[in-house]
Amino acid sequence: CHENITAPGCHVEGIWRAKNMWSPRRGHGVVASNNTIYVVGGRSREYASINELNTVGGIQDRKVESTKDHRSLREEVLLKNDVWISEDGAGKHWRLATPGCRDPQKDVLLQTEVWSRDRNDPRFPKNVGSPQAKCARSSDCYGQAECVFLEGSKSKVCVCPMFSPREHHAVTVQHSFYIDENNNTFSEDYIYVVGGFTNVRQSFCADRSCGALDGYRIAMDDAWVSNDGVSWIQFKPFSSSGGFRGRGA
């Protein structure tokens, strides 16, 4: 359709995609820098496999197994922190810069997904992260997440090295340049992601998270910066003292 919009079955929006692009979403951030368009995060609708623990069937026989019998899919609404880039200046061709993570960033995880704390020193967490976050190596984690030990944790968990999945965050670009002693001009653009809303699991029953399956909405007050949309540095921690309060657009 992107080559011939008049072909049968084509829609007007088909002219904008060549091979692959970001999924339909809302609450995402968009900026342009050096003839490049960046689409960052947001709330998306995607197809996902249903966990077999949540399926029913096989009343007269064995339970239906989606991996053996047939795939069970449903459309889910989820928060994203992926970054897509279009470098053609028109938004026709897109590539995925990073798939992001499904797990929270470190400071969010330590404040909202602590199951229990060390009795000898309550400052240190004893068990951190959801059961799905337990890992042995980084390849067990989704996307850019890394498998690490956190302070006081007995087992490794997946931690996002960039901002947590979110929506309604602010995304902006800073154009900076300098002139050296030989009068040569150098320039570089920096992309900032600030605040927004994410989901966290704050209610726990013993060592299990309980309450809403997708967690509770919380306003963020953190800030991140990158010069390529892939590697991000956090310069304002989540729930830090001073500065602005958590917010989203």
N, C-alpha and C positions, 0 to 999 in steps of 0.2 A: 504493500500500500504506500510505502514512503516514496516509491518511484513512480507509481501510477495511481493517484488518488481516485481516478474514475473507474478503477477496476471493480467488478461486482463484489459486494460485501465489505468494501472499504468505507471507513468513516473519516471525517475531516481530521480528527486528531491523529489518524494513522500517518499523516505526512510528517509528524515530528519524530517518529521512531524508525531507526534503520535496522538494528539487530536486537538490542537489549536496552532497557532503561529502568529507572526506579519504578516501584509499584505505586498505584494510586494511593494518595495520602493527604493528610491535612495537618496543620500545625507545624509544618516543617520550615526550615530556614533556607533562603536562597540569596546568594551574593554573586557578583561578577568581579573578576580580577584578571587583568592582562589577557583579555579576550577569552577568558575561561569562565564557565558558569558552574557554580557549586550548589548542589542540593544536599541539605544536611538534616538527618533525622526526621522526626514527625510521627504521627499515628497512621499506621498502614493497615490494609486488609490483605491477608495472604492465606493461601491454602497450607494446611498443616496436617500431619498424620495424627490421628487420635491415639492416645496412649491406651494400650490394651486393657489396663486396669480400669479404664473408664468406659469400656464397651460392654454391651450385653449381647446375648445370643446363645445359641446352642441349648435351648431349653429342653429339647428332646434328645439331644446328643451332647457331645463335648462343646466347650465354649469356642466360639469363633475366634480364630487367630488371624489378625489382619496381615501378618507377614507371610502366612501360608495360604489362607483362603482367598482373601481379596483385600486390597488396600482401602482403609477407612479414612476419608479426608473430610475436613470441614473448613469453612472460611473463618479465620480468627482475626480479631482486631488487636494489634499489639504496637507497642512503642518501639521506635527504631533509633539507632545512632549511626547508621551507615552513611557513607559519603559518596555521592555520584558526581562525576565530572564530565562536562562537555567542552571540548577544546576547539570546536569548529566555528564558534561565534554565533551559531544559529540554533543550537539545541537539538540538532538532528541526530547526532551520534553521541552516545554516552558510554562511559566505562565506569566500573565500580572501583573506586579508590580504596575503600575498606568496607568490609561487611559489618564492622562495629562489633558489638558484644550483646549477649543476652543477660550477662551478669552485671551487678553494679560496680561502680568504681570503688576504690579502697575505703575512702572515708565514709561513704554512704553505707557500705556493707558493715563496717565496724560499728556504726551507730544504729542500724536498723535491722540487722540480721544476726544478732548475737543470741544464741540459744541459752547459754549459761556462762557464768563467770567463775574465775578461780577464787575459791573460798579464802585462800590465804592472802590474796591481793585482788579485790574486786575491780581494779583498774584494767586487769588483763582478761580477755575473753578466753573461755575454755573451748567452746564449740561455736564456729562461725559459719554462716552460709546455709542455704537450703540443701536438702538431700541431693538435688540434681547438680549442685555446685561442687560436690566432692570430686577430686581428680587425682591422678597419679602423675600425669605429664600434661604439658600445654596442649598437645594434640587431642586431649579429651575435652577441651573447652571449645566453645563455638567462636568462630571468627578470630578477632584480635586478642581475646582474653588470654591471660597467662595463668598457669597453675603454680601457686606460691603458698608458702607458709605465712600466715599472719601472726601478729604478736600474741603469743600464748596459745595459739591454736594447735591442737594435736595432729590434725590432718590437713592436707593441702586442699585449697579451694580455688575455683576460677575467679579471677579478679580482672576487671576491665582497666587497661592502662590509659584509657581515654574517658571522656565524659559518659555517664550512664545514658541509656535510652531515654528519650524525652520528647516533649512536644511544647509548642508555644515558647520556644527559647529565642533569644535575640542572637542574630548572626550578623557580623559586620566586618568590614575590611579596612585596615590601616595601610595607607601608602607611605612608605618611608624611603628616604634616599640620603646619600651623603656624597661629598666631593672630597677626593683625596688631595694630597699635596701636589700631585701632578695635574690637577684640574680634571681628573676622570670622575665621571658621575656613576654611582652604583645605586641601584634601587631594588627593593624587595617588598612584597606585600605580605601582611600578616592577617590571618583569619581568626576572629574571636567568636567564641560561643559562650553566652552568658545566661545564667538562670534557666527558667522554664519549669515544666512540671514533669515529674517522674513518678513511678509506682514503687512502693517499698512494702515489705511485710513486717509490720510492727507488733502484731499480736501473736503470742506463742502459747501453746498449751503443752506444758512440760518441755520436751525437746522437739516439738512439731509446730510449724506455723499453722495458724488457724484463722478463720475469718474469710474475707474475700479471697478467691483463688488468685486474682491478678493483683492483689495488694491494695494499698491505700495511696491516694494521690498526695503528693507533697511538693511544695514550692521550693525550688532550688535557689541558692545564693552563691553558687560557685562560678568560676570563670576560667576558660581555657584558651590557649593560643596555638596556632600552627602556621607553618609557611608552605605546606603542601597538602593539607587535608587528611594526611595519614598519621603522622606522628604529632601527638598533642602534649602540651605542657600545661599543668594546672598551676595557676599563680594566685588563685583565691580558693581556699578550701571550702567544702560544704559545711554549713552551720558554724562558720567562724565568727568570732566576736569582732564587732566593728564593721563599718561598711553598710551596704544596703541589705534589706531583709529579703527573704526568698520571694520570688515573683515570676509571673509568666505573662505573655501578651494576651 
